[in-house]
Amino acid sequence: MGWARIVRERSVNDFLSEENHVVVIKIFFLRALDELEKIKNKYSKLPWGASQGNEESADDVFPATQKIFPTVE
């Protein structure tokens, strides 16, 4: 069994130069979750659930973050 990962990086210094760096950090993570949701939908046949044994956890599913925190351009 192989392991795979998705990496999305940005320097903390990039955020600190923003006027409200906390909001910018939240937006960064929420957009990353939106992107991950799109990838999960596109490749829905992949085994996305984290498992202990053969069970999928309720934590493996997250609501569309767009509804929680609208995109800010």
C-alpha angles and dihedrals in degrees: 000000000000130000125229132185142187118219127197113176137181128166118253087228089065089060097044092061090062121096093236103024094174092061092045091052091050091050091049093054095042092051089049089053090049090052091048091051090053090050091048090051093047093049099032094149092068117099098257100164122097105230140201101193107332099318126110116223123230086234089067091076123066130181121248104281091212088075092051100043118013119225113268117202 
